[in-house]
Amino acid sequence: MSTISITVVEAGDVTSAAGTNTNYTAVATGTGTIDDTNTQTEWVSAKHVDTGTNESVWNTDVRDFCNSALTYTLTSESYVTINLGGTTPVRIAFSPNLVWDRNYEVLRVHADINVDAVGTINLPSIMSNDEDCFFLRLYYQNSAGTWIPFSTCEWGYSVTNYTEYNVTEIDISPVDNDKDFSGVLQTYAMTHPRRRFRCSISGFLFPVAAGIQGIELRAKLADNATVASVQFKEATMACVMVRN
């Protein structure tokens, strides 16, 4: 948060027109914080979000989404909306459009979702790159209705604990020598996929001309020939326009 530079006039001092005008300009141009509490490390208080009695930093632009019951099964290698139950996209809609008042404001978005189940896994003999992964990404809808990905965030999660293991001989004891356990690890990965783990993604959106109509969470598989599907459940999303 920025701060207002104020020329303090103490008892016995004589203020000048220039000093008074400088202070007034600093406040009027909106370059500073609401009050001196914002200069502290933990500056957020009820005053900053209570729009009933104060002009808050966040205004009324705090929105959220939550669904703990419906599921969505991802099978696509391209980004698709996580449409829970086929009817409920993980999305926050704005009506009217959410707009930026000033150039330096930022929309902060965070989404979480659980992996409820993992479909058939078919790992190659030696995995390459991200074949056992799925990816999450945030999108926003501009004033023309076009969905555009956030440029700053794209996260991948592995559905297995498998690490590429291309060592042909390992000595593990004086009794058992020259054992190659890569096949054992691969079999374990294929039969013990990670389930019920929480995935999250955060993003920041800077000013968009004419504002935005909504934000949503999308996902894709890296390779559906390797991981056939991933089922999601318990999704949440929250956003706040941090205004200054």
N, C-alpha and C positions, 0 to 999 in steps of 0.2 A: 504494500500500500504506500502511496506517496503521502507526503506531509505538507501542511501549509506553513510557509515561512512567514512568521509574524514578527514585526518589530514591536517589542513590549515597551509600554510606557509605564513607569513606576511612579510612586508618589514623589512629588517634587520635580519630576521631569516636565518639560514643556514639549508637547507633541507638535509636529509640523504637518502642514497640508500634504507634503510629499509622502511622509511616513504613513499617514492615515490612508491616503489613496493607494499606496502600495499594498497595505493590508487588505483593503476592500477589493482590489483587483485580484489578489490571490484567491480570495473566497469566491468572488463572482465568476471567475473563469473556470471554476470547477476543477482546478488542478490539484486540490488537496483533499485530505480526508475529512470525514464529517466532524470528528472531534479528536481531542488529544489522546483518547484511549486507543486510537488506531496506531499510535506510535509504539505501543507495547508489543511484546512477542506474542502473547495470547490476547489478541485485540477483539475477537468476536464476542459480542454480548447481545442480550435480548434487544437492545436498542437498535441494532443493525438489521434485525429481521422483523421487528414488530411494526408492521405497516399501519396498524390501527392508531398508533399515537405518534409515530415518527416517520420521517422520510428516510427509509432504510437504504443501505448499500445494495441489498439484494432485491429491493422492490417487491413485486409479487411473483417474480420469475423463479420460483422453486417448484419443480414438478417431479413426480415420481410414478413408477410403474411397479406392480407386484403381482405375480401369479404363482401360486404354490401347488396347483392341482393338475394343470394340463401339461401334456408332453408334446415334443416335436422330434421326429426322427429325421436326421440329416443324412442324405445320400448323395448330395451334389458336390461336384468338384469346382463349381463356380459359386460365388457368394449369393446366398438366398436369404430372405427374411426368415427369422425363427418364428414361425407362425404356430403358436401353441394350440394344440387341439384342432388345427386347421382353421381356426376362427379368430385367434387372438395374437396378433403380431406383438413382439417385444418392442413397443414403440410408444413415444410420447408425442402427442399431437398438440399444436398450438392454434388457437382461433381467438382473435386474429393472429397474424404472423408475429412471431417473437422477433423483435428488432433490437439493434444495437443503437444506443443513444449517442455514444461517442466512440471514436476510433480505438481507444485503448481498453475497452471492455472485453471480457472474455466469457464464453459459455463453457462451464466445466461439466463434463458428463462422466458418469461411472455406471457400469453394468456388471452384474454378477449372474452366473447361471451354473446349475449342477449338471454333471454328466450322470444320467440315471442308468444307462446300459450301453454296452458296446456290442455291435454285431460281429459277424464272423471276421476273424483276422487271418490273413494269408500272407505271411512274411516271406520275402525271397530268402535265398540262402545267406546272402549278406545284404543287410539293409543299406540303402543309400539315401542320404539327405533326410527328408521329412516324411517318409512314406507312412509312418504310423501316426501322423499328426492330423489335427483339424485346426482351423484358424477362426478367430473372431475379429470382427471389424465393425466400427461405428459408421453409420451413414447419416447424412442430413438431407432434407428435402427443401430445395430453394423455392423462391416465390413463384417460379414457373412450373413447379411440380416435379422437377427433375431430382432424382436421388443421386447424391454425390458422396463418395467415401471421405471420411476424415483423412487428411494427408499425414497425420502424425502418429497413428497408432494402428498396428496390426499384430496380433499376438497368436502364437501357435502353441498347442498343447499336445503332448504325447499320450496316447491311450494305453501304452505299455511302458514298462520299466526297462525295455530292451536297449542296450547300448551296442553299437557295432563292435563285433568281437572277432577279429580276423587274425587270431594267433593260432598257429597250427600245433605248437607243442608247449606244454607247461609242466614244469616239475613241481609237484605239490607235496611230495614227501619222499623219504628214502625208499619206501615200500611201493608206492604208486607213482611211477614216473611216466613222462611223455603222454599226458592225457589232454585231449582236446575237448573242452567243455562248451565250446560255442554252440553246439547242437543242443545241449541241455538248457542253456540260457534261452535259446530261441524257442524251444518247446514250452518252457515256462512262460515266456512272454505271450505266446499264442493262446495259452490256456488260462492265463491269469491277467486279463486286461484290467486296467485301472477303472474303477467304478465309484460313484458317489463322491467325486472330488469337485471342489468348487473352482470355477474359472472366473476371472475378472478382467476387465479392460477399462481403461480411463482415457479420456481425450479432452482436448481443449479446442474450441472453435472460435476463431477470430471473426471480426465483422463480415457479414454476408449482405450484399446489397439487397435492399427491400425486405430483409429478414428471412426467416425460415418457417416452414409449415410443420416440420416435425423432425424427430431423430429416431433411429431404430438400431437394433442389434442384428447383425447378419453373421453367417458362418459358412464355411466350406470345408470339405475333406481335401486332404492333399492328394489322395489316391484311393478311390473307392474299390479298386481291385485288390488293394492291400487291406484296408479297413472298410468293410461293406457299409457300415452305418454307425452313427452315434446318436443316442437318444438323450435329449435335454429335458430338464424339469427344474422347477423352483427358480424362476427368473425374477430379477429385480433390476430396476434402472432408476437413476436419479440425476437431475441436472439443476444447475443454478447459474443464473446470469450474474456474474460479479460486477456490479456497477460501482463507479467511484464518483 
